[in-house]
Amino acid sequence: MTETKVNGAICESEPVCNVKSQYKRELVWRNITLMAILHLSALYGFYLSITVVQFKTIIFMNFIAMFSSMGIQCGAHRLWCHRTYKAKLPLQVILMVLQTMSLQNDIFEWSRDHRLHHKYSDTDADPHNSSRGFFFSHVGWLLCKKHPDVREKGKTLDMTDLANDPLVKFQRAFYIPLVALIWGAIPTYIPYYLWGESVWNAWFVCVMLRYTGVLNLTWCVNSAAHMYGMKVYL
């Protein structure tokens, strides 16, 4: 055996060796804490929904859950990210409102991550790389810092169409107040004012439970569909 130095490292087993730095996962504890609180709140909301909440509130929760999911699938996904169809301004505004209600980042950021996912699917440059396991592709990718390849490749994407879209720019500029109003306040106070549901119940059912359910259904496209949906059809 001969000792060979490569970038300061000594390799004793082979005359030539390649030393590659390993990616070290870094947890984001703020996100972990928020996700834990969110899912515990959703469980409490589920308990309220089967014990004390009015049936009207349950119907309303499912109604806005379906439409907020459409804001992702029909809006951020098919319209803005993939450009699979064209929509006039009134429909764009409706889809922007519904996408805001889903609280899955603004249209620009959602589309950037999804375009990156399609271009580098199931590689280290994929934000929710399914080759890193079910949990990571489902929610774990939100609980740790992005892989360096995600940041590096993300900078190479052409996002000029969305960067120049007035509605997308408006949502991005006012995203936090729009979320507070559309995601939180409206779903909470409609049941309170229209049929006398308590604000407490409406918050945990129509916001926290609804939001968590839509999130996990959306994440299943990243996790379950990628891990179990790869089949050969004859």
N, C-alpha and C positions, 0 to 999 in steps of 0.2 A: 504494500500500500504506500502510496505517496501522499504527502500533504500538499494541498493546493489551496491558495487563498483566492476567493472570489468575493469581491466587494467587502473585504475584511473578514469573511467567514472562512473557517478551515474545514475542508472536506477530506476525510481520511479514507473513505471507502472507494471513491472513484477519482481518477486523475482530473476529471472535469465535472463540475456540478453547477446547477442553476439555483440560485437562492431567490425565492419569490416571497415578497412580504405578504403576510396573511391579513385578510380583512377581519377586523375585530368589531363585532357587533356592539353598539352603544345604545343602551336603553334610554328612552325619554320618559322619565318618571312622572312628569306632568301629564302626559298623554295616558299613561297607565292608570294614574289616579282618576282622571276624568272618565276613562272608559269603565272603570270599576263602579264609579258613582252612577254613571249612566245606566248600566245594566242592572244595578241594584234598584235604581229608581223605576226602571221598566218592570221589574218583578213586583215591586210595590204597586205600580199602576195596574198590573195584571190582577193582583189580589183585589184592588178596589173595583176593577171592572166586573168581577164575579161576585161581589158582595154588596156594594152600596151604590154604584154608579147607575144612573138612569139608562134605559135601553136606547133612548135617543142619542145619548153621548157615545155609546158603542157604535151605533150606525154612523154617526158623524166622524168618529175616529177612523173607521174603515174607509169612509168616503175620501177624506183628505189624505189618507195613506196611499190610496190608489192613485190619486191625482199627483201627489208629490213624487211618486215613483215614475209617473209619466213625464214629469219634468226632467228626470234623469234620462230615461230611455228614449223618449221622443225628442227631448230638447237637447240637453248637453251631449248625449251620445250620438243620435242619428242626424240631428240638424247641424249642430255647431262643430262637433268633433269630426264626423265622417262626411258631412255635406252630402247626405244621400237624398235630400229633397230641398225644395225652396219653400219659404214661408213668408207671407206678407207681414208687415209690422205688427198688426193686432195680435196675430197668432204668436209671433216672436215674444211679445210682451207677456202674454199669458204663460208661455212656456218658461220664460225667465222667472216669473213669479213662482211658478210651481217648482222650478229647479232650486230657487232660493229656499222654499219651504222644506226641501229635502236636506238642507245643510250638509252638503258633501263637497265643500269648497266652491268657489265661484266658477263660472263657466270656463273662463280662460284656464285656470289651474286644473280643473277636472279634465278638460280636453287635452291639455299638454301631457298630463300623466297617462291618459288613455292612448294617445297617439304614440307615446314612448313605449307603452305596453305592447301595442301591435307591431311596432317596428322591431323591437328586441324581445319578443315574447319568450318567457321562461328562460331568460338569461339574467346575468347580474345587472344588466341595464334596465330590466323590467321592474318597475316599482313594487309589484306584488308577484314576484317570481315564484311560480308554483313548485319549481324544483327544490325550493327550500322548505317544503312541507305544507300540509293543509293549514295549520294554524297561522303560519306566516302569511300565506297568500290570502287568508280570510281576514285577519285583523292585525296580525303581528307586524306587518309592514308599517302600520301606523304607530306602533309602540317603540320603534327604534329609529335611529338616524338612517337616512338613505345611504345605500351603498354608493361609493364614489363613482361607479360607472353610471348610476342613474343621474347624478348631477352632471357628469361630463357629457353624456350623450344627450341629456335634456337640453343643453345649450345649443346643440346642432339642429334642433327641430325648427322647421319653418312655421312660425305662428303669426305671420303678418296678417293673415285673413282675420283672425280674431283680435289681434292688436289694433286693427283699424275699424273694427265693428263698433259703432256708437253705443248700441245697447249693451254689448259685452263690457265696454269701457265704463259705462254708467254703473252697471251692477258691481264691477270690481271696485270702483271708487267709493261706493256707498254700501258695501257689502254688510258691514256690521250693523248699521241701523236698519237695513232692509231685513236682515235675519231676525233682529229683535222684534220687528213688527210682524213679519210674515210667518216666520217659523214659530215664534213664541207667543206674542200677544194675541193675534187674531184667533188661533186655534183654542186659546184659553178662554177668551172672553165671549166668543160666539155662544157656547153652551151656557155660560153664566147669564147673559142678557136675554137670550131667546127662550130658554126653557128652565131657567133657575137652577142649573147645576152649580155646585160650589166651585170656586176658583181652584181650590186645592185638588179636588177630584179631576177637574178639567185639565189642570197642568200635568198631573202624573199620567193620565190616560191619553189625552189628545195630543200631548207634546212628547213626554218621555217614552211612553210605551209605543206610540205610533212611530216616533223617530227611530227607536232601537229596532223595531220590526223591519222598517224599510231599509235601514242600514244593513242588517244581516241578510236580507233577501238580495240586496245589491252585491254584497260581498260574496255570496254563493256563486256568482258568475265568475269571480276571480279564483275561487277555491274549488268547490265541488265540480263546476262545469269543466274546469281545466284538468282536474285530477281524474275525474271519472267519465268525462264526456268524449274522450279520444277513442273512437271506435271505427272499425272498417265496415262500411256498408256495401253489400254486394247487390 
